Amino acid sequence: MQWYAVYTKPKQESIVADSLRGAGLEVFNPKLKQKKYAHGIYKDIIGPLFPSYIFVRFEPTNFSWMIRYTRGVRKIVGGDSPWPVSDEVIDLIKSQEEQGIITIKPPELRSGDRVTIKDGPLQGLCGIFEKEISGQERVILLLTAIEYQARVVVDKVFLAKTA
């Protein structure tokens, strides 16, 4: 048996995974934890690593029909002759998980690195990394905008290192 990618309807990954597990199949539905800024606050959001895709281990000649007709499934990637996903790819994704969830690690920064804020109310602004605040995931940046420099404190996870 090999792993195959199954394309689901939007936001149906967990429902399809539960249905196929209930039918006795091995299912891998990797989750991603991200910090998002919404409605003036930062929240940890857990969602699919690959929206609308899950991985299922099965024998195509025996189970393709059952998977295709599972509620929430659009198709098996590859159609009538599904394209297998190697065990190495699945193992690599699983190796990045902690307690079933993948978390994006903030970039390693050194004083003087140029950064761009990629989310939140200051999204799109560029600055220079100054230092981390001890015991927190926050950092101090020196923002450069319209010939005025200001120090701001932002979450490290919202930074992208620029060249």
Secondary structure per residue as TSV (DSSP state, phi and psi in degrees):
chain	resnum	aa	ss	phi	psi
A	1	M	-	360.0	146.5
A	2	Q	E	-128.0	166.3
A	3	W	E	-84.3	143.8
A	4	Y	E	-137.3	149.7
A	5	A	E	-88.3	135.3
A	6	V	E	-117.2	126.2
A	7	Y	E	-89.7	123.4
A	8	T	E	-109.4	168.8
A	9	K	-	-69.0	155.5
A	10	P	T	-55.2	135.2
A	11	K	T	61.7	23.0
A	12	Q	-	-110.7	8.9
A	13	E	H	-57.1	-48.4
A	14	S	H	-68.2	-38.8
A	15	I	H	-64.0	-45.7
A	16	V	H	-64.8	-44.2
A	17	A	H	-58.6	-45.4
A	18	D	H	-62.9	-41.3
A	19	S	H	-62.6	-44.9
A	20	L	H	-71.9	-34.2
A	21	R	H	-63.2	-41.1
A	22	G	H	-62.1	-25.4
A	23	A	T	-87.3	2.4
A	24	G	T	92.0	13.1
A	25	L	-	-95.5	152.6
A	26	E	E	-84.7	126.1
A	27	V	E	-126.8	141.4
A	28	F	E	-126.5	116.1
A	29	N	-	-123.6	82.0
A	30	P	-	-65.6	139.5
A	31	K	E	-112.2	151.1
A	32	L	E	-125.0	131.7
A	33	K	E	-103.3	123.9
A	34	Q	E	-131.9	152.1
A	35	K	E	-94.0	126.8
A	36	K	E	-124.6	150.4
A	37	Y	E	-103.7	118.1
A	38	A	E	-147.4	135.1
A	39	H	T	54.8	38.6
A	40	G	T	81.7	4.4
A	41	I	E	-135.9	157.7
A	42	Y	E	-94.3	133.8
A	43	K	E	-131.1	148.4
A	44	D	E	-86.7	122.3
A	45	I	E	-114.3	131.5
A	46	I	E	-110.0	123.2
A	47	G	E	-143.4	-177.8
A	48	P	E	-69.5	142.5
A	49	L	S	-66.9	-40.2
A	50	F	S	-120.8	93.4
A	51	P	T	-54.6	131.6
A	52	S	T	73.3	15.1
A	53	Y	E	-134.4	139.8
A	54	I	E	-133.9	167.7
A	55	F	E	-115.2	136.7
A	56	V	E	-132.1	136.1
A	57	R	E	-98.0	118.9
A	58	F	E	-159.9	170.2
A	59	E	-	-98.8	113.7
A	60	P	H	-55.3	-36.6
A	61	T	H	-68.7	-24.3
A	62	N	H	-99.2	-31.1
A	63	F	H	-120.1	-6.5
A	64	S	H	-54.6	-45.3
A	65	W	H	-62.6	-41.3
A	66	M	H	-65.6	-41.9
A	67	I	H	-67.4	-43.9
A	68	R	H	-58.4	-33.7
A	69	Y	T	-98.9	11.8
A	70	T	S	-75.5	135.1
A	71	R	T	-57.8	128.6
A	72	G	T	98.9	-9.2
A	73	V	E	-89.0	132.4
A	74	R	E	-88.9	-50.1
A	75	K	E	-169.8	167.1
A	76	I	E	-93.0	130.7
A	77	V	T	-61.9	122.4
A	78	G	T	110.3	-12.1
A	79	G	T	72.1	-130.7
A	80	D	T	-66.4	-27.9
A	81	S	S	-120.2	85.0
A	82	P	-	-54.7	146.3
A	83	W	-	-89.3	119.8
A	84	P	E	-71.2	150.9
A	85	V	E	-107.4	128.2
A	86	S	-	-66.1	150.7
A	87	D	H	-60.0	-31.8
A	88	E	H	-62.9	-39.8
A	89	V	H	-65.2	-46.5
A	90	I	H	-62.6	-44.4
A	91	D	H	-62.9	-37.9
A	92	L	H	-63.0	-44.9
A	93	I	H	-64.1	-44.6
A	94	K	H	-63.2	-32.3
A	95	S	H	-69.1	-19.4
A	96	Q	T	-86.7	-8.9
A	97	E	-	-81.2	147.3
A	98	E	B	-129.9	116.9
A	99	Q	T	56.0	40.4
A	100	G	T	79.4	6.3
A	101	I	E	-132.8	138.7
A	102	I	E	-96.4	131.4
A	103	T	E	-117.2	132.5
A	104	I	-	-76.9	125.0
A	105	K	-	-82.7	137.9
A	106	P	-	-64.0	154.3
A	107	P	-	-67.7	150.5
A	108	E	-	-79.5	123.2
A	109	L	-	-123.8	148.1
A	110	R	-	-120.8	152.6
A	111	S	T	-52.8	129.2
A	112	G	T	99.9	-11.9
A	113	D	-	-66.0	138.6
A	114	R	E	-82.1	135.2
A	115	V	E	-136.3	160.3
A	116	T	E	-123.9	137.9
A	117	I	E	-82.8	121.5
A	118	K	-	-100.1	-4.0
A	119	D	S	-158.5	162.6
A	120	G	S	96.3	-174.7
A	121	P	T	-67.6	-19.5
A	122	L	T	-102.7	17.2
A	123	Q	T	-50.9	134.1
A	124	G	T	93.8	-17.0
A	125	L	-	-76.0	146.4
A	126	C	E	-108.2	153.7
A	127	G	E	-162.6	-171.8
A	128	I	E	-119.6	127.5
A	129	F	E	-66.8	128.8
A	130	E	E	-102.9	-59.9
A	131	K	E	-166.2	162.3
A	132	E	E	-87.6	151.0
A	133	I	-	-94.1	126.2
A	134	S	T	-60.2	140.3
A	135	G	T	76.4	6.4
A	136	Q	S	-135.3	170.8
A	137	E	S	-96.5	26.2
A	138	R	E	-109.5	155.5
A	139	V	E	-135.5	163.1
A	140	I	E	-106.5	130.5
A	141	L	E	-117.8	150.7
A	142	L	E	-103.9	104.2
A	143	L	E	-81.5	141.6
A	144	T	E	-119.3	109.0
A	145	A	E	-144.7	127.4
A	146	I	T	49.0	50.0
A	147	E	T	55.9	28.9
A	148	Y	E	-130.1	132.8
A	149	Q	E	-108.2	132.5
A	150	A	E	-135.0	143.5
A	151	R	E	-91.6	132.7
A	152	V	E	-133.5	156.3
A	153	V	E	-110.4	125.6
A	154	V	E	-136.0	162.7
A	155	D	E	-71.5	134.6
A	156	K	G	-61.0	-32.0
A	157	V	G	-65.1	-18.9
A	158	F	G	-90.9	8.9
A	159	L	E	-102.6	145.9
A	160	A	E	-125.4	129.2
A	161	K	E	-72.5	133.1
A	162	T	-	-113.2	158.7
A	163	A	-	-76.0	360.0
